[in-house]
Amino acid sequence: MTAWLLPEQFSDVLPAEARSIEHLRRVLLDAAASYGYELVIPPLVEHVDSLLSGTGQDLDLQTFKLVDQLSGRTLGLRADMTPQATRIDAHLLNRKGVVRLCYCGSVVHTRAQGVYATREPLQFGAELYGHAGREADIEVQQLAVRSLQLGGVERMTLALSDVRIVRGVLAGMVAGPELLRDILEALSRKDHARLQFLTRSATAAQREAILALPELFGDAGVLDQAERILPDRPLIREALRDMAQLAATHVHAGVEVQIDLADLRGYNYHSGMIFSLYAQGQPDALARGGRYDEIGATFGRPRAATGFSLDLRELVRHVRAAAPRPAIRAEWSPLEGYARAVQQLREAGLTVIEIPAGSMLEGKQFMFDRELAWADGRWQVRSYAPS
């Protein structure tokens, strides 16, 4: 194997794609700023006990670990920037009211999260702390939808769920940790036969509710069906009411909504509403998010929290290729005034590319439409047409 080959599912980003990614990064950060989100830049590496606080086993398995040569402590290479933003809110900013933070940077995964995904996503995300009401969930989801629209996704589906539904259904069930884990796994797989076996000792009402969850999938009308079938418990009623309001808000804005009450992604991490955004015809979500009120407690400061994140390298595939950028052609010259003329053009915001005499531009990112030439005793810019 040649020494310069990269590890599997890591890749270089070449000029054309890098230009699109950087443009999209700036657009999304500006969009987040228009909502009042402040940019933070956490470190790539942290002590693993801080990096994984309250995040559950899934993120632990996704995190590369190494030993700090200075302290001997175990460090983690971040696999998600959300816990870092939570730490910043809890310990560094320490504000009492609503805090909005956004971020954009590379994260690294031990295993790719999709068939065509990279193990080094460029994660963009936004987190809102300090408000437990539906208004925060709506804002975060609307910003996620806007982010995909800015990334060129014209038609999308918002998938909604809420971990409070499953927790409400399982409340009071006499079952050990292992049985509960098996039930949750079977629910996430919608394995009806397995669920029938695992719930054989449950009460009739409990079993009926658990077996109904995988079938509660479809448009917002599923919520009315769930209200009739599921137990009448405050946690379930509150979750269904919140989902109905959010679904109506998005449908009114022209976004297709799908409900899946057996979606248990991040069950041990999230505390309420969770959502995913899919481009039409695509099997993998482009953005994911939800409420995670309990994570701040692991940093010693419980805070209501909701947010989302996406991978810019995935989203940029939906962006139309940018046209070549106009540039001024300039052949290196020792003549007096040449360097000053080039400098003045660049200071004016123009792109000037200097090349050897007689050579051509090989890249596709720029296109010569003018040239800097010596004429009539001075340096001047004139139209350029390649011969």
C-alpha positions in Angstrom: 0.0 0.0 0.0 1.4 3.4 -0.9 2.1 5.8 2.0 -0.1 8.6 0.7 -3.3 6.7 0.7 -5.9 8.0 3.2 -7.8 5.8 5.7 -11.1 4.4 4.6 -13.9 6.9 4.3 -11.6 9.9 4.7 -10.9 12.1 1.7 -9.4 15.3 0.5 -11.7 18.1 -0.5 -10.6 19.5 -3.9 -10.9 23.1 -5.0 -14.3 23.1 -6.7 -16.0 21.3 -3.8 -14.0 23.3 -1.2 -15.2 26.5 -2.8 -18.9 25.4 -2.5 -18.5 24.2 1.0 -16.9 27.4 2.2 -19.6 29.5 0.5 -22.3 27.3 2.1 -20.6 27.6 5.5 -20.7 31.4 5.4 -24.3 31.4 4.2 -25.4 29.1 7.0 -23.5 31.0 9.7 -25.1 34.3 8.4 -28.5 32.6 8.5 -28.0 31.5 12.1 -26.7 35.0 13.1 -30.0 36.5 11.6 -31.8 34.4 14.3 -29.4 35.7 17.0 -27.1 32.7 17.3 -23.5 33.4 18.4 -20.6 31.5 16.9 -18.4 29.4 19.2 -15.3 27.5 18.2 -14.6 24.6 20.6 -11.3 22.6 20.6 -10.9 19.5 18.4 -9.7 17.5 21.4 -11.0 17.4 25.0 -10.7 15.1 28.0 -12.9 12.2 27.2 -14.9 12.4 30.5 -15.9 16.0 29.6 -16.5 15.3 25.9 -18.9 12.4 26.6 -20.7 13.7 29.6 -24.3 12.6 29.5 -24.2 11.6 25.8 -24.7 7.8 26.2 -22.9 4.8 24.7 -23.5 5.6 21.0 -21.3 8.7 21.0 -18.7 6.9 23.1 -18.4 4.2 20.4 -18.1 6.9 17.7 -15.2 8.7 19.5 -11.5 8.2 18.7 -9.5 8.1 21.9 -5.8 8.9 22.6 -3.5 9.5 25.6 -2.3 13.0 26.4 1.5 12.9 26.4 1.5 15.8 29.0 -1.0 14.6 31.6 -1.4 10.9 30.8 -5.2 11.3 30.7 -7.4 9.9 28.0 -8.5 12.5 25.4 -11.2 12.2 22.9 -11.3 13.5 19.3 -14.7 15.1 19.1 -17.4 13.1 17.3 -20.2 15.7 18.0 -19.9 19.4 18.9 -23.2 19.6 20.8 -21.7 18.5 24.2 -19.0 21.1 23.7 -21.6 23.9 23.1 -23.5 22.7 26.2 -20.3 22.9 28.3 -19.7 26.4 27.0 -23.2 27.5 27.9 -23.0 25.9 31.4 -19.5 26.9 32.5 -18.1 29.6 30.4 -21.0 31.9 29.5 -23.1 31.1 32.6 -25.9 33.3 31.5 -29.4 33.1 33.1 -31.6 33.7 30.1 -31.9 32.3 26.6 -28.6 31.6 24.9 -28.2 30.8 21.2 -25.0 29.2 20.0 -23.9 28.0 16.6 -20.7 26.2 15.4 -19.1 24.8 12.4 -16.1 22.5 12.3 -14.7 19.0 11.6 -15.7 16.1 13.7 -14.3 12.5 13.4 -16.2 9.2 13.7 -14.8 5.8 14.3 -17.5 4.5 11.8 -19.3 6.3 9.1 -23.0 7.0 9.8 -24.2 6.2 6.3 -23.3 4.1 3.3 -21.8 7.0 1.4 -20.9 9.1 4.4 -17.4 10.3 5.4 -15.9 9.6 8.8 -14.9 13.3 8.9 -18.1 15.3 8.6 -18.0 19.1 8.6 -20.6 19.7 11.3 -22.7 22.8 11.3 -25.2 23.2 14.2 -27.3 25.5 16.3 -28.3 25.1 19.9 -30.8 27.0 22.0 -30.5 27.0 25.8 -32.8 28.3 28.6 -36.3 27.9 27.2 -38.4 24.7 27.6 -41.4 25.9 25.6 -42.5 24.8 22.1 -41.3 28.1 20.8 -37.7 27.0 21.1 -38.4 23.7 19.2 -40.2 25.6 16.5 -37.4 28.1 16.0 -34.7 25.4 15.9 -36.7 23.3 13.4 -37.4 26.3 11.2 -33.7 27.2 11.2 -32.9 23.6 10.2 -35.4 23.8 7.3 -34.0 27.2 6.2 -30.5 25.7 6.3 -31.5 23.0 3.9 -33.2 25.4 1.6 -30.1 27.6 1.5 -28.2 24.4 0.6 -30.3 23.9 -2.5 -32.9 21.4 -1.1 -36.2 22.4 -2.6 -38.5 19.7 -1.4 -38.0 17.9 2.0 -39.7 15.9 4.6 -39.6 16.6 8.3 -39.8 13.4 10.4 -41.1 14.0 14.0 -41.1 11.9 17.1 -40.9 12.3 20.8 -39.1 10.0 23.3 -41.7 11.0 25.9 -44.2 8.8 24.1 -42.2 5.6 24.6 -41.3 6.5 28.1 -44.9 7.2 28.9 -46.0 3.8 27.4 -43.3 1.9 29.3 -43.9 3.7 32.6 -45.0 1.3 35.4 -44.0 -1.8 33.4 -42.3 -4.4 35.6 -39.2 -5.2 33.6 -35.4 -5.4 34.3 -32.9 -3.2 32.4 -32.1 -6.1 30.0 -35.7 -6.6 29.0 -36.3 -2.9 28.6 -33.2 -2.6 26.4 -34.5 -5.5 24.2 -37.9 -3.9 23.9 -36.4 -0.6 22.8 -34.3 -2.4 20.2 -37.3 -4.3 18.9 -39.3 -1.0 18.7 -36.6 0.8 16.8 -36.5 -2.1 14.3 -40.3 -2.3 14.2 -39.9 -6.1 14.9 -43.5 -7.0 15.7 -42.8 -10.7 16.3 -40.0 -9.9 18.7 -42.2 -7.4 20.6 -44.9 -10.0 21.0 -42.5 -12.4 22.6 -40.9 -9.7 24.8 -44.2 -8.4 26.1 -45.8 -11.8 26.9 -45.7 -11.1 30.6 -47.0 -7.5 30.4 -50.6 -6.5 31.2 -53.0 -6.5 28.3 -53.1 -2.7 28.2 -49.3 -2.3 28.3 -48.9 -4.9 25.6 -51.5 -3.3 23.3 -49.8 0.1 23.6 -46.3 -1.3 23.0 -47.4 -3.3 19.9 -49.2 -0.2 18.6 -46.2 2.0 18.5 -44.5 0.6 15.4 -47.8 1.0 13.5 -48.1 4.7 14.4 -46.3 6.0 11.4 -47.6 8.4 8.7 -48.8 11.9 8.3 -50.0 14.2 11.1 -53.3 12.2 11.3 -51.4 9.5 13.2 -51.4 11.8 16.2 -55.2 11.6 16.5 -55.0 7.8 16.2 -52.3 7.7 18.9 -54.5 9.7 21.2 -57.2 7.1 20.9 -54.9 4.1 21.3 -52.2 5.0 23.8 -52.7 5.3 27.6 -54.2 8.5 28.8 -51.1 9.7 30.8 -49.9 13.3 31.2 -46.5 12.7 29.6 -48.1 11.1 26.5 -50.8 13.8 26.2 -48.2 16.6 26.5 -46.0 15.0 23.9 -48.9 14.5 21.4 -50.1 18.1 21.9 -46.6 19.5 21.3 -46.1 17.4 18.1 -49.5 18.4 16.8 -48.7 22.1 17.1 -45.3 21.7 15.5 -46.6 19.6 12.7 -49.4 22.1 12.0 -46.8 25.0 11.9 -44.6 23.2 9.4 -47.5 22.0 7.2 -48.7 25.6 7.0 -45.2 26.6 5.8 -45.3 24.0 3.0 -43.1 21.4 4.6 -44.2 17.8 4.4 -44.4 16.2 7.9 -44.1 12.5 8.8 -44.7 11.0 12.2 -42.9 8.0 13.6 -43.7 7.3 17.2 -41.3 4.3 17.3 -38.3 6.4 16.3 -35.9 5.9 19.2 -32.8 7.5 17.8 -30.9 9.0 20.8 -33.5 7.6 23.3 -31.0 7.8 26.2 -29.8 11.3 25.1 -32.9 13.2 24.1 -35.6 14.2 26.6 -38.5 15.2 24.3 -39.1 16.1 20.7 -36.7 14.7 18.1 -36.7 15.4 14.3 -34.9 14.5 11.1 -35.0 16.3 7.7 -34.8 14.3 4.5 -34.4 15.5 0.9 -37.0 14.0 -1.4 -36.0 10.5 -2.5 -33.0 10.3 -0.2 -32.8 7.5 2.4 -30.4 9.3 4.9 -31.3 12.4 6.9 -29.5 15.6 6.0 -30.2 17.2 9.4 -31.1 15.8 12.8 -32.0 17.4 16.1 -34.2 17.5 19.2 -34.5 18.4 22.8 -31.9 17.3 25.4 -32.8 19.1 28.6 -31.0 16.6 30.8 -27.4 17.0 29.4 -26.7 20.3 31.2 -27.1 18.6 34.5 -23.9 16.5 33.9 -22.0 19.8 33.8 -23.6 20.9 37.1 -26.1 23.3 35.6 -29.5 21.9 34.4 -30.8 23.8 31.4 -33.6 23.4 28.9 -31.8 22.7 25.5 -32.8 22.0 21.9 -30.8 22.1 18.7 -29.8 20.4 15.4 -26.8 19.7 13.3 -25.9 18.7 9.8 -22.9 17.7 7.7 -21.9 20.4 5.2 -20.1 17.8 3.0 -23.4 16.0 2.6 -25.6 19.1 2.1 -23.2 20.6 -0.5 -24.1 17.8 -2.9 -27.4 19.5 -3.4 -25.8 22.9 -4.3 -25.5 23.7 -7.9 -22.0 24.1 -9.1 -20.9 27.7 -9.0 -19.9 29.5 -12.2 -16.2 30.3 -12.7 -15.1 33.4 -10.9 -14.1 36.3 -13.2 -10.4 37.2 -12.9 -7.8 39.5 -14.4 -4.9 37.9 -16.2 -1.5 39.4 -15.4 1.8 38.2 -16.8 4.7 38.7 -14.4 6.6 41.8 -15.4 9.7 43.6 -14.1 8.5 46.9 -15.5 8.1 49.8 -13.2 4.6 50.2 -11.8 3.5 46.6 -12.4 3.5 45.4 -8.8 1.7 48.6 -7.6 -1.0 48.1 -10.3 -1.6 44.5 -9.2 -1.8 45.6 -5.6 -4.3 48.4 -6.3 -6.6 46.1 -8.2 -6.6 43.5 -5.4 -7.3 46.2 -2.8 -10.3 47.2 -4.9 -11.7 43.7 -4.4 -10.8 42.3 -7.8 -9.2 39.0 -8.5 -5.8 39.2 -10.2 -4.0 36.0 -11.1 -0.3 36.3 -12.1 1.1 33.8 -14.5 4.3 33.3 -16.6 4.3 34.9 -20.1 2.4 32.8 -22.7 0.9 30.3 -20.2 -2.8 29.5 -19.6 -4.9 29.0 -16.5 -5.6 25.3 -15.9 -8.0 25.4 -13.0 -11.8 25.6 -13.5 -12.5 27.9 -10.5 -11.5 31.1 -12.3 -12.1 32.5 -15.8 -10.0 35.3 -17.4 -12.3 38.0 -18.7 -9.8 40.9 -18.6 -6.0 41.3 -18.6 -3.5 43.8 -17.1 -1.4 45.2 -19.9 1.1 47.9 -20.6 -0.3 50.3 -23.1 0.1 54.0 -23.9 2.8 54.3 -21.3 0.8 53.0 -18.3 -0.7 49.8 -16.8 -4.3 49.4 -17.7 -7.0 46.7 -17.6 -8.6 45.7 -20.8 -10.9 43.0 -22.2 -9.3 39.6 -22.7 -10.2 36.9 -25.1 -7.9 33.8 -25.3 -6.5 33.2 -28.8 
